[in-house]
Amino acid sequence: MTKEKKKKEKKALSSFSILFIIIFVLAIITWIVAGNTFTPTVPPGGTETVDHVIAAKLSDVIMSPFNGFKDAIDICVFILVLGGFLNIVTATGALEAGIQNVVKKLKGNELVIIPILMVLFSIGGSTYGMAEETIPFYILITATLVASGFDTIVAVGTILLGTSSGIIGSTVNPFSTGVAMDALKGIGVEVNTGLILLLGTVIWATTTLFSILYLMRYAKKVKEDKGSTILSLQEQEVMAKEFGEAAKEEVIFTKKHKMVLSIFAVCFLVMIMSLIPWSTFGFTVFEGWTSVITGQNFGDWYFGDLSMWFFVMGIIIALVGGFSEKEIIDIFLDGAKDLISVVMIIVVARGASVLMSQTHLDLYILDKAAGGLSNLSPILFVIMSYLLYLGLSFLIPSTSGLAYVSIPVMGGLAHNIGLSPDVMVMIFVSGCGLINIITPTSGVVMGGLEAAKVNYSTWVKFIVKPMVMISLMNLVVLVISMLLVT
């Protein structure tokens, strides 16, 4: 490695530094626009009407990570428990043996695993907003794909780009289309559910297909020539150290390993099924008896329920593995410790969103932007609304939070000027989903990159081009839809 290369890598900012800079910049912006008014509104979760920006105090800035932790406590506990769970599974040797077995069976056809996984993640994103739930997959899938001859960027792309493609084309996602439609009903606007589902399906299919083809093209280059990787030399060294173990020496795949992996698979299957809003589809078969586990029916589970589910199943796997009581505790705590950095990234990222909400800067930006859109042609209205949501999603990565804040304004605006509020829902959905592939204020993005040991700057370099292509594809669909239905 040259001295010039070393110097360049030393100058690269960590994820923590990037997030703290964002928090300070947001605080400075609030000082500049403090006192500026906007249309009176009641923020989500609030009870009092607000109508002006409040300057962030020094205490708000200092306490933002702590407030972020309070706001994200459920996902933080979930990740720590998953760290312990995964370490128990790893300690049995089942993961290493299973990875080697998969790689051996796919010898020469390793590319096949990428579209299969991306479609599954995409379906999860479209149907129930799969996002934070993907974080535990990073370690396993990264190890598998690195052992198959790919790099960590391929692993991150498979999970993050796959899931985001689904979120961009959300159909029955309760945290995206569901909340947005509810917000429209809240202001008395009739919702065309069929149109939203149709648009969501079209955007989902086109975005997922493009994402798969783009990532497979890069993965094929890396597979054929390791020098084609976008990773820096330092990241390649970390990749070899962190994820190269499964490819070193052969491990016999025993019956005990198969039993552990079977339980492991059931754990994640239950996680996925427990988060799908079954009542939306009219299914009641999962109600009642499933509440014995956590007190909540399937479809109503959240991170608290999932945390305890994986905690119990981790103990069961440890007993199958033959560990003693002390070994179970030590292994679990070591695993949780390994993901502390991921949790801290999420905490600081959420702190930036909390600061925006405390000062009402998010509402101010939305109100002023919406006012400038009212006299535009339908084509320009769609394009500018889409760009607005890219900016708002950067500052407010929570889709449900952004929906409740923005849709009454933007959906109401579209309705009042004779345009389709249903298309506006999909403008929100696709714009929000796209920017959340890259926004540093998203705990999912920063946490996933931390787990896969990929620098944020490297991910940005890789993903910008496909993001531009996806946005253009989505805009074509959205503009045509707006022209046809209005």
Salt bridges, closest charged atoms under 4 A:
ASP51 OD1 - HIS52 ND1 2.90
ASP60 OD2 - LYS57 NZ 3.59
ASP71 OD2 - ARG350 NH1 3.04
GLU110 OE2 - LYS223 NZ 3.48
GLU245 OE2 - LYS248 NZ 3.18
GLU250 OE2 - LYS104 NZ 2.94
ASP330 OD2 - LYS326 NZ 2.76
ASP334 OD1 - LYS337 NZ 3.68
